């Protein structure tokens, strides 16, 4: 048996996978990189304009508004989700009665379709006949329904929905991390008279350090990229209050939506998409750098 | 004089400590219950809402329906065309799962069992596709490509794109390969098997647990996919999936939004996955450490 034949056999097994990856994974990225430098509305002529799209991007207030919204959305989601899921994981890591049942309950949202759940939340938060407002009014907590999806509250509501979908997932990642902390560390701490709070602050959090860093990094990149839930829940509205970066990018490519007034611009959209990817990348690298320095200090 | 209060305090502190422990336990349970209610709430609203009338949904502030209208499902199935949506969702999910498993298991087999030129390049390429995702940007070129291949007016365009994202499955399967001893391969070679028949006859049957878990994930992702089917069915409403059809119902082709049909439709799309989740809960819990959504 020649090694050449062996090589051929090996290749024949990875080539199907490679073809799919290259054609539908790599080529689209190159395609977008090329169109960044063109003015192309999706039909007719492509005109090379160099860095023209990027110059326009710098002056595009709607885009930078979406960047700010993304920052609010992601930080709101992360600041609440991470501590909450960490506390849940710590509680459920102990020999609590019914812990498996609770884990299953908390993780359930992760299994369901983001889009469908957002439709359900849309009905729950609906200002005229949503179930939340019906309750609040029935028990006279408020006299008039709160406009949950209106300009003042839409971002808040979107963040609530995002938290709902994310808690269980991060809880599970934390649980996996907690399994790696040996029990005898806790035992010796108990012998020394440490209480639950002290054990959490002085053992769990420090020993979870690397996992915590990884999970926060994942949370940052995922939250900055997420737009499906917002797209269904608010469509970026009202008046652009919940417009996030990648939703804006999406609209440049497929502006066919019930409330959209934007004009399809593929060249410009590629540039906007590239810029958004750079922003996500820079924030991730920045976070990585800071957390590494913090590591050295503590 | 001094001893009397001291003896009196001792049992008090004991019960005090017990009360304190009970109190902190109550707080913990209260906290757990609150999050559990928050988590389950929308699912229950959907489930019970799917049996209400449209009028009850828009006026009554009750969780349980006053009269259970099972006919909502029939109406959604027939009138709102959920039969077609379900078929499309099922079609996409089934073929995506089969394709993903085939591609990923073949690649994982070659990578795990052989050394060849470019292997590390291939593995890093797969890892890169998991991380370098510029999301919305790539959908347009993928769409254009499918237009060129004449696949934009069929469900195969969506299926191929979903199959192309098989990196996660690949890495899950590589993990399972560690549990299959190489001695088995060698014994099979001695018995006259070749590279392909070892894969087909030895590896695939032994990989069943891994394939099962990977299938669960691939099927779930395809079933829940929203943006791709949305893009591909903008001009072909007949090809809509459950997720897309449901979202469309919200804006109502008729004047009034039919919330009861939306709720019934949401149940039709959530329940199958929910049932699978309840049955295969353990597998979901095990592998999710590697794949992240959220």
Contacts between the chains, C-beta under 8 A, distances in Angstrom:
chain1	res1	chain2	res2	distance
A	6	B	114	6.9
A	6	B	116	7.7
A	6	B	195	7.8
A	7	B	116	5.5
A	7	B	117	7.0
A	9	B	110	7.8
A	9	B	114	7.6
A	9	B	195	4.4
A	9	B	196	7.6
A	10	B	110	4.7
A	10	B	114	4.4
A	10	B	116	4.2
A	10	B	119	7.9
A	11	B	110	7.8
A	11	B	116	6.9
A	13	B	106	4.5
A	13	B	107	6.4
A	13	B	109	5.9
A	13	B	110	3.7
A	13	B	195	7.9
A	13	B	199	7.5
A	14	B	106	7.2
A	14	B	107	4.7
A	14	B	110	5.0
A	14	B	111	7.0
A	14	B	122	5.8
A	16	B	102	7.7
A	16	B	103	5.3
A	16	B	106	6.4
A	16	B	107	7.7
A	17	B	103	4.6
A	17	B	104	6.8
A	17	B	106	6.8
A	17	B	107	4.0
A	17	B	126	7.8
A	17	B	166	6.7
A	17	B	170	7.2
A	18	B	107	7.9
A	18	B	122	6.7
A	18	B	125	7.8
A	20	B	103	6.3
A	20	B	160	7.3
A	20	B	163	5.9
A	20	B	164	4.1
A	20	B	166	7.1
A	21	B	125	6.3
A	21	B	126	6.9
A	21	B	129	6.0
A	21	B	164	6.3
A	21	B	167	7.6
A	23	B	145	7.3
A	23	B	164	7.3
A	24	B	142	5.9
A	24	B	145	7.3
A	24	B	160	6.6
A	24	B	161	5.5
A	24	B	164	3.5
A	25	B	129	4.7
A	25	B	138	7.9
A	25	B	164	5.5
A	25	B	165	7.3
A	26	B	125	7.9
A	26	B	129	7.7
A	27	B	141	6.9
A	27	B	145	7.4
A	28	B	137	7.6
A	28	B	138	3.9
A	28	B	140	7.8
A	28	B	141	3.7
A	28	B	142	5.3
A	28	B	145	7.5
A	29	B	132	7.2
A	29	B	134	6.6
A	29	B	137	7.7
A	29	B	138	6.3
A	31	B	141	3.8
A	31	B	144	7.6
A	32	B	134	7.0
A	32	B	137	4.8
A	32	B	138	6.7
A	32	B	140	7.5
A	32	B	141	6.2
A	81	B	294	8.0
A	84	B	35	7.5
A	87	B	31	7.8
A	88	B	32	7.6
A	88	B	35	6.6
A	91	B	28	6.2
A	91	B	31	7.9
A	91	B	32	6.7
A	102	B	32	6.0
A	102	B	36	6.5
A	103	B	285	6.9
A	104	B	278	7.7
A	104	B	281	5.2
A	104	B	285	7.8
A	105	B	36	5.1
A	105	B	39	5.8
A	105	B	40	6.4
A	106	B	35	6.6
A	106	B	36	7.1
A	106	B	39	5.8
A	107	B	284	6.9
A	107	B	285	6.9
A	107	B	288	7.5
A	108	B	39	6.4
A	108	B	40	7.6
A	108	B	43	7.3
A	108	B	274	7.4
A	108	B	277	6.7
A	109	B	39	6.1
A	110	B	288	7.3
A	110	B	293	5.9
A	110	B	294	6.8
A	111	B	220	6.4
A	111	B	273	5.8
A	111	B	274	7.0
A	111	B	277	4.5
A	111	B	284	6.7
A	112	B	43	7.7
A	112	B	224	7.1
A	112	B	270	5.6
A	112	B	273	6.5
A	112	B	274	7.1
A	113	B	223	7.2
A	113	B	224	3.6
A	113	B	226	6.7
A	113	B	243	5.5
A	113	B	269	6.4
A	113	B	270	7.2
A	113	B	273	7.5
A	114	B	224	6.9
A	114	B	226	6.9
A	115	B	224	7.4
A	115	B	226	3.6
A	115	B	243	4.6
A	115	B	246	7.7
A	115	B	247	6.2
A	116	B	224	7.5
A	116	B	242	7.5
A	116	B	243	5.7
A	116	B	246	6.0
A	116	B	266	5.4
A	116	B	269	5.2
A	116	B	270	6.1
A	117	B	42	6.4
A	117	B	270	7.9
A	119	B	246	5.7
A	119	B	247	5.9
A	119	B	250	6.0
A	119	B	262	6.5
A	119	B	266	6.4
A	120	B	42	5.0
A	120	B	45	6.7
A	120	B	46	5.1
A	120	B	263	7.7
A	120	B	266	5.5
A	121	B	42	6.1
A	122	B	250	6.7
A	123	B	45	7.8
A	123	B	49	7.6
A	123	B	57	7.9
A	123	B	259	5.9
A	123	B	262	6.6
A	123	B	263	7.4
A	124	B	41	8.0
A	124	B	42	6.2
A	124	B	45	5.9
A	128	B	58	7.7
A	129	B	57	7.2
A	129	B	58	3.8
A	129	B	59	6.9
A	129	B	259	7.8
A	131	B	45	5.9
A	131	B	49	8.0
A	131	B	61	6.9
A	134	B	59	7.5
A	134	B	60	7.2
A	134	B	61	3.6
A	135	B	61	5.0
A	137	B	61	7.5
A	138	B	61	4.2
A	164	B	38	6.8
A	164	B	39	6.9
A	164	B	42	7.3
A	165	B	294	6.3
A	166	B	294	3.9
A	167	B	35	7.0
A	167	B	39	7.4
A	168	B	39	7.1
A	169	B	288	7.0
A	169	B	292	6.6
A	169	B	293	6.2
A	169	B	294	4.1
A	170	B	294	6.6
A	172	B	285	6.6
A	172	B	288	5.2
A	172	B	289	7.0
A	173	B	288	7.7
A	173	B	289	6.4
A	173	B	292	7.3
A	176	B	289	4.4
A	218	B	292	5.6
A	219	B	294	7.3
A	222	B	292	6.6
A	222	B	293	7.8
A	222	B	294	5.6
A	225	B	133	7.2
A	225	B	135	5.3
A	227	B	135	7.4
A	227	B	136	7.0
A	228	B	226	5.8
A	228	B	227	6.1
A	231	B	227	7.7
A	232	B	226	7.3
A	232	B	247	5.8
A	246	B	135	5.0
A	246	B	136	4.9
A	247	B	136	7.7
A	249	B	135	7.3
A	249	B	136	4.3
A	249	B	137	6.0
A	250	B	136	4.0
A	250	B	139	7.6
A	250	B	227	7.6
A	253	B	136	6.5
A	253	B	137	7.5
A	253	B	139	6.5
A	253	B	140	4.2
A	254	B	139	7.6
A	254	B	140	7.5
A	254	B	231	5.8
A	254	B	234	7.4
A	256	B	234	5.7
A	258	B	251	5.5
A	266	B	140	6.2
A	269	B	137	7.3
A	269	B	140	7.1
A	270	B	137	6.3
A	273	B	134	5.6
A	273	B	135	7.7
A	273	B	136	6.4
A	273	B	137	3.4
A	274	B	134	7.4
A	274	B	137	7.4
A	276	B	134	7.6
A	277	B	134	4.6
A	277	B	137	7.5
